[in-house]
Amino acid sequence: MKGTFLWRNRVVLTAGALLVISLHLLTGGLSRGDYAAAPAFAMLEVMRPVQAAAARLGDGASSIVRDYLDLVQVREENTRLHAKIAELTAGQAQIAELQTENQHLAELLELRDALGLGAVAASVIGSDATGLAHTLVLGQGSSSGLRPGMAVLSNRGVVGRIIDTSRHAARVLLIDDHNSALDGFDERSRARGIVAGVVDDGIIMKYVDRSEDLKPGDTIVTSGLDGIFPRGLLVGIVASVHREGPGLFLAVQVRPAVDFHALEQVLIVTQQAPPAPPDIRG
């Protein structure tokens, strides 16, 4: 359009373009020593920095594109590697969990072999949600031969007894429930009593005569006289013994051998244990 820079300088620009073309044409077939080639060589020198800058600009643009593509590939590779690491970590966690479970089951099998009685292993799948009773739910039931009254053990000691079953589940009353009771004795002094749960928490040993010699740290085991738990199973450790008051019996606090909140697998004794001798002091 008229009035623009190109329009106002059209003559100069056209002349300059024609001059460049003419110089280019003059260079054809001329040797370096010819005087006619001097303007062409001068133009080459003038244009060299411009062409070099253009070449560097092109190389820089190509390098930027290559770097961008390499960065995209690196990011994709990092994403893939992170996903692979996460997969391997999850796999290692599963392997560790399986190893732990297998170890627990192996210990329960050793316990079964030591008892010499029929027994079934089961997984703990739940607990009492209300907190009113200390119970656990097992993933085995009557279809596996379980029935109420059977003893439930862990590799660390006595857990409780089954109080109810369905075809594929069973409920266990823990020994720290206030409705639970089992016959036990002090392994060192042979003093006998009834191990029972208390309403608040923990277990005690009741009906122990004041004359008996019980001390903190003594081991309490099952006597086998209740007809449920085989003889000699670990129940807990004496935590404290009190003789205050005019009563006939000692107040014995017992620390359970089993952490009931950490149980994952248990062993249910399905075969009746042979009767224990009535005189546990023998």
C-alpha positions as CSV (number, residue, x, y, z in Angstrom):
1,M,0.0,0.0,0.0
2,K,1.1,3.5,-0.6
3,G,2.8,5.2,2.3
4,T,4.4,2.0,3.7
5,F,8.1,1.6,4.0
6,L,8.3,-0.9,1.1
7,W,6.4,1.5,-1.2
8,R,8.5,4.5,-0.3
9,N,11.8,2.7,-0.8
10,R,10.8,0.5,-3.6
11,V,13.4,1.9,-6.0
12,V,16.3,1.5,-3.6
13,L,15.2,-2.0,-2.6
14,T,14.7,-3.1,-6.2
15,A,18.1,-1.7,-7.1
16,G,19.8,-3.4,-4.2
17,A,18.2,-6.8,-5.1
18,L,19.3,-6.4,-8.7
19,L,22.8,-5.5,-7.6
20,V,23.1,-8.7,-5.5
21,I,21.8,-10.8,-8.4
22,S,24.3,-9.1,-10.8
23,L,27.2,-9.7,-8.5
24,H,26.2,-13.3,-8.1
25,L,26.1,-13.7,-11.9
26,L,29.4,-12.0,-12.3
27,T,31.1,-14.6,-10.0
28,G,30.2,-17.4,-12.3
29,G,33.3,-18.6,-14.2
30,L,35.6,-16.0,-12.7
31,S,38.9,-17.0,-11.1
32,R,40.1,-15.4,-7.9
33,G,42.8,-13.3,-9.6
34,D,40.4,-11.5,-12.0
35,Y,39.7,-7.9,-11.2
36,A,36.0,-8.4,-12.1
37,A,35.7,-11.0,-9.3
38,A,36.7,-8.5,-6.6
39,P,33.2,-7.2,-5.9
40,A,31.9,-10.7,-5.7
41,F,34.6,-11.7,-3.2
42,A,33.9,-8.5,-1.2
43,M,30.2,-9.4,-1.1
44,L,31.1,-12.9,0.2
45,E,33.1,-11.4,3.0
46,V,30.2,-9.1,3.9
47,M,27.7,-11.9,3.8
48,R,29.8,-14.4,5.7
49,P,28.9,-13.2,9.2
50,V,25.3,-13.1,8.3
51,Q,25.3,-16.6,6.9
52,A,27.3,-17.9,9.8
53,A,24.9,-16.4,12.3
54,A,22.0,-17.9,10.3
55,A,23.7,-21.3,10.3
56,R,24.3,-21.1,14.1
57,L,20.7,-20.1,14.6
58,G,19.6,-23.1,12.6
59,D,21.9,-25.4,14.5
60,G,20.7,-23.9,17.8
61,A,17.1,-24.5,16.8
62,S,17.9,-28.1,15.8
63,S,19.7,-28.6,19.1
64,I,16.7,-27.3,21.1
65,V,14.4,-29.6,19.3
66,R,16.7,-32.6,19.9
67,D,17.0,-31.6,23.6
68,Y,13.3,-31.4,23.9
69,L,12.7,-34.7,22.4
70,D,15.4,-36.3,24.6
71,L,13.8,-34.7,27.7
72,V,10.4,-36.1,26.7
73,Q,12.0,-39.6,26.3
74,V,13.8,-39.2,29.7
75,R,10.5,-38.3,31.4
76,E,8.8,-41.2,29.8
77,E,11.6,-43.5,30.9
78,N,11.5,-42.1,34.5
79,T,7.7,-42.7,34.6
80,R,8.2,-46.3,33.5
81,L,11.0,-46.9,36.0
82,H,8.9,-45.4,38.8
83,A,6.1,-47.7,37.9
84,K,8.4,-50.7,37.9
85,I,9.9,-49.7,41.2
86,A,6.4,-49.4,42.7
87,E,5.5,-52.8,41.3
88,L,8.7,-54.4,42.7
89,T,8.1,-52.8,46.1
90,A,4.6,-54.1,46.3
91,G,5.8,-57.6,45.3
92,Q,8.5,-57.5,48.0
93,A,5.9,-56.5,50.6
94,Q,3.7,-59.4,49.5
95,I,6.6,-61.8,49.7
96,A,7.5,-60.6,53.2
97,E,3.9,-61.0,54.3
98,L,3.8,-64.5,52.9
99,Q,7.0,-65.4,54.6
100,T,5.7,-64.1,58.0
101,E,2.5,-66.0,57.6
102,N,4.3,-69.2,56.6
103,Q,6.5,-68.8,59.7
104,H,3.5,-68.4,62.0
105,L,1.9,-71.5,60.4
106,A,5.1,-73.5,60.8
107,E,5.3,-72.6,64.5
108,L,1.6,-73.7,64.9
109,L,2.4,-77.0,63.2
110,E,5.3,-77.5,65.6
111,L,2.9,-76.8,68.5
112,R,0.4,-79.4,67.1
113,D,3.2,-81.9,66.8
114,A,4.3,-81.2,70.4
115,L,0.7,-81.7,71.7
116,G,0.3,-84.9,69.8
117,L,-3.4,-84.0,69.3
118,G,-5.6,-83.3,66.3
119,A,-5.7,-79.6,65.5
120,V,-6.8,-77.2,62.8
121,A,-5.1,-73.9,61.9
122,A,-7.3,-70.8,61.3
123,S,-6.8,-67.2,60.4
124,V,-8.2,-64.4,62.6
125,I,-10.6,-62.4,60.5
126,G,-12.3,-60.1,63.0
127,S,-12.9,-59.1,66.6
128,D,-15.8,-57.8,68.7
129,A,-16.8,-54.4,67.3
130,T,-18.7,-53.2,70.4
131,G,-16.0,-53.7,73.0
132,L,-18.4,-55.3,75.4
133,A,-16.9,-58.7,75.0
134,H,-13.3,-59.8,74.3
135,T,-13.8,-62.1,71.3
136,L,-12.2,-63.0,68.0
137,V,-13.7,-64.3,64.8
138,L,-12.0,-67.1,62.9
139,G,-12.2,-67.9,59.2
140,Q,-12.9,-71.6,59.9
141,G,-16.2,-73.1,61.2
142,S,-18.1,-76.3,61.6
143,S,-17.3,-77.4,58.1
144,S,-13.7,-77.7,59.3
145,G,-14.7,-79.7,62.4
146,L,-14.8,-76.8,64.8
147,R,-17.4,-76.8,67.6
148,P,-18.0,-74.8,70.8
149,G,-15.8,-75.7,73.8
150,M,-12.6,-76.3,71.8
151,A,-9.4,-74.8,73.0
152,V,-7.7,-72.1,70.9
153,L,-4.0,-71.6,71.1
154,S,-1.2,-69.6,69.5
155,N,2.5,-70.3,69.3
156,R,2.9,-68.1,72.4
157,G,0.3,-69.6,74.6
158,V,-3.4,-69.9,75.5
159,V,-5.8,-67.7,73.5
160,G,-9.3,-68.8,74.6
161,R,-12.1,-71.2,73.7
162,I,-14.7,-71.4,70.9
163,I,-18.2,-70.4,72.0
164,D,-20.1,-70.3,68.7
165,T,-19.7,-71.6,65.2
166,S,-21.3,-71.2,61.8
167,R,-20.4,-73.3,58.7
168,H,-17.4,-71.1,57.8
169,A,-16.6,-69.0,60.9
170,A,-16.2,-69.4,64.6
171,R,-16.2,-67.0,67.6
172,V,-13.6,-67.3,70.3
173,L,-13.9,-66.1,73.9
174,L,-10.5,-64.8,75.0
175,I,-9.1,-65.6,78.4
176,D,-9.1,-61.9,79.4
177,D,-12.9,-61.7,79.1
178,H,-14.7,-61.5,82.4
179,N,-16.8,-64.5,81.5
180,S,-13.7,-66.7,80.9
181,A,-12.1,-69.1,83.4
182,L,-9.6,-71.9,83.2
183,D,-7.8,-74.1,85.7
184,G,-4.1,-73.3,86.1
185,F,-1.1,-73.5,88.4
186,D,2.2,-71.9,89.2
187,E,4.9,-73.9,87.5
188,R,7.4,-73.2,90.3
189,S,5.4,-73.5,93.5
190,R,2.7,-75.7,92.0
191,A,0.0,-73.5,93.6
192,R,-3.3,-74.0,91.8
193,G,-6.1,-71.5,91.0
194,I,-8.6,-70.3,88.5
195,V,-7.4,-67.9,85.8
196,A,-10.1,-65.5,84.8
197,G,-10.5,-62.2,83.0
198,V,-11.6,-59.0,84.7
199,V,-14.1,-56.4,83.6
200,D,-11.6,-53.6,83.2
201,D,-8.7,-55.4,81.5
202,G,-6.2,-58.2,82.1
203,I,-6.4,-61.5,83.9
204,I,-6.1,-62.6,87.5
205,M,-5.6,-65.9,89.3
206,K,-8.4,-66.5,91.8
207,Y,-8.8,-68.8,94.8
208,V,-5.1,-69.1,95.6
209,D,-4.7,-69.8,99.3
210,R,-2.8,-67.1,101.3
211,S,-0.3,-69.7,102.4
212,E,0.9,-70.4,98.9
213,D,4.3,-69.1,97.7
214,L,3.7,-67.1,94.5
215,K,6.1,-64.4,93.3
216,P,6.2,-61.9,90.4
217,G,7.8,-63.5,87.4
218,D,6.4,-67.0,88.1
219,T,5.0,-68.8,85.1
220,I,1.3,-69.8,85.1
221,V,0.4,-72.9,82.9
222,T,-2.8,-74.8,82.3
223,S,-3.5,-77.8,84.6
224,G,-5.6,-79.8,82.2
225,L,-8.3,-80.3,84.9
226,D,-10.9,-78.2,83.2
227,G,-11.3,-80.7,80.3
228,I,-10.7,-78.0,77.7
229,F,-7.1,-77.0,77.7
230,P,-4.3,-79.6,77.5
231,R,-1.9,-79.6,80.5
232,G,1.2,-77.5,80.6
233,L,0.3,-74.7,78.1
234,L,1.6,-71.2,78.9
235,V,-1.1,-68.8,80.2
236,G,1.0,-65.9,81.5
237,I,3.5,-64.5,84.0
238,V,2.7,-63.4,87.5
239,A,2.8,-59.6,87.6
240,S,2.0,-58.9,91.2
241,V,0.9,-60.7,94.4
242,H,-1.0,-59.0,97.3
243,R,-1.7,-60.4,100.7
244,E,-3.4,-57.3,102.2
245,G,-6.8,-57.7,103.9
246,P,-8.4,-60.4,105.9
247,G,-9.4,-62.6,103.0
248,L,-8.6,-66.2,102.6
249,F,-7.0,-65.9,99.1
250,L,-4.2,-64.0,97.5
251,A,-4.8,-61.3,94.9
252,V,-2.7,-62.4,91.9
253,Q,-2.3,-60.3,88.8
254,V,-1.2,-62.2,85.7
255,R,0.2,-60.8,82.5
256,P,-1.1,-62.8,79.5
257,A,1.5,-64.5,77.4
258,V,-0.4,-63.7,74.2
259,D,-0.9,-60.3,72.7
260,F,-4.5,-60.7,71.6
261,H,-4.5,-57.6,69.4
262,A,-1.7,-59.0,67.3
263,L,-3.0,-62.4,66.6
264,E,-3.2,-63.4,62.9
265,Q,-3.3,-67.3,63.0
266,V,-4.3,-69.6,65.8
267,L,-4.5,-73.4,66.4
268,I,-7.8,-75.0,67.5
269,V,-7.4,-78.3,69.3
270,T,-10.1,-80.6,67.8
271,Q,-9.2,-83.7,69.8
272,Q,-10.0,-84.2,73.5
273,A,-6.8,-84.2,75.6
274,P,-6.3,-87.2,77.9
275,P,-7.3,-86.5,81.5
276,A,-4.7,-84.8,83.7
277,P,-3.7,-86.2,87.0
278,P,-5.7,-84.5,89.8
279,D,-2.6,-84.0,92.0
280,I,-0.6,-81.3,90.1
281,R,2.0,-81.2,92.9
282,G,3.2,-84.6,92.1
